[in-house]
Amino acid sequence: MARRQSLLFLGGGLLLVAVALAGEDKSKKDAQQSQTAGPKPANAQTAAPRRRAPTEEPANDLATRQPTLRVDTNMVLINVTVTDPLNRFVTGLESENFKLFEDKSEQRIASFASEDAPLSVGLVFDASSSMGSKLQKARLATAQFFKTANPEDEFFLVQFNDKPEMIQGFTTNTEEIQNRLTFTQAKGRTALLDGIYMALNHMKKARNTRKAILVLSDGGDNSSRYTETEIKNLVREADVQIYAIGLFEGMSGRSRTPEEMSGPGLLNDIAEQTGGRHFPVENINDLPDVAAKIGMELRNQYVIGYIPTNANRDGKYRRVQVKINPIRGLPTLRAFWRQGYYAPAQ
């Protein structure tokens, strides 16, 4: 008699992974594993358990993509970053310091951890003509970001101007990506949205449960095939946190195009709904430090899990909210998390 139990994780802000266990009437193959997650001290170094990623179907057009995953039990995992009023990371919190809501209904926290788990990261690098004077600092920024990497992390590189191009597939050797960037030349227009689409599609090949995309760009989009609405809908479905560094000239700089004027808002909207963040940079010399900070943020997140009280498999979008209870002796803290997810459909 076969039985199936699936565990669905939604992460990067939220990750949803399905695991299936099956037996063939052979008692010697009937085994069960359990894991208890708990908070770790801020300086703890814990090896994360290996998880098998769900198989992915080849990418289809946005209009025809349909969910195919069927599950019996759902656990939602949410990556949460906590900062103080000075934008410093706050570590060492416990599960009782948090409250979690789905569609305004409070949920019981079933698991809680603060581990530095392996990451799969995609770098989306702007190589349009307006990046000419900024390329060297952008290369230094990626080098600083890679300094926060762990041995089990993997990375890939998408570069875009008139259109996106997969420059380097997944690799654990960050020098391969830095060597590729050495030959980057700034030219052409800015297909930012198409670059993000390509990165999200390639992320389906990731081997790690936690996934993130880092976008480095100096303006809005003026050359993409996909629309802003399509990409925003796609990132709501994706199991990926998106961080963005916007290299924008100050208001006193040269006159900016309408696309460049809309760039900060576009990057902020895309990053925020995934639980990531957008860091606008006006002083190009600050770029490497900002990239290093993003790398550290990915290493200082809490992972909160719950089983939704709404067990309906209706395929609808469910909004998630994380609140931090007041803590004596600490100022008001701010949390960043994925804003929602799509429930599985029948």
Sequence and secondary structure as in RCSB ss.txt:
>XXXX:A:sequence
MARRQSLLFLGGGLLLVAVALAGEDKSKKDAQQSQTAGPKPANAQTAAPRRRAPTEEPANDLATRQPTLRVDTNM
VLINVTVTDPLNRFVTGLESENFKLFEDKSEQRIASFASEDAPLSVGLVFDASSSMGSKLQKARLATAQFFKTAN
PEDEFFLVQFNDKPEMIQGFTTNTEEIQNRLTFTQAKGRTALLDGIYMALNHMKKARNTRKAILVLSDGGDNSSR
YTETEIKNLVREADVQIYAIGLFEGMSGRSRTPEEMSGPGLLNDIAEQTGGRHFPVENINDLPDVAAKIGMELRN
QYVIGYIPTNANRDGKYRRVQVKINPIRGLPTLRAFWRQGYYAPAQ
>XXXX:A:secstr
      EE EETTEE         S GGG            TT                  GGG       SEE 
EEEEEEEE TTS B     GGGEEEEETTEEE EEEEE     EEEEEEEE SGGGGGGHHHHHHHHHHHHTT  
TT EEEEEEESSSEEEEEEEES HHHHHHHHHT    S   HHHHHHHHHHHGGG  SSEEEEEEEESS  SS S
S HHHHHHHHHHSS EEEEEEE   TTSS   HHHHHHHHHHHHHHHTTT  EEEESSGGGHHHHHHHHHHHHTS
 EEEEE  S    B  EEEEEEEE   TTS   EEE   EEE  B 
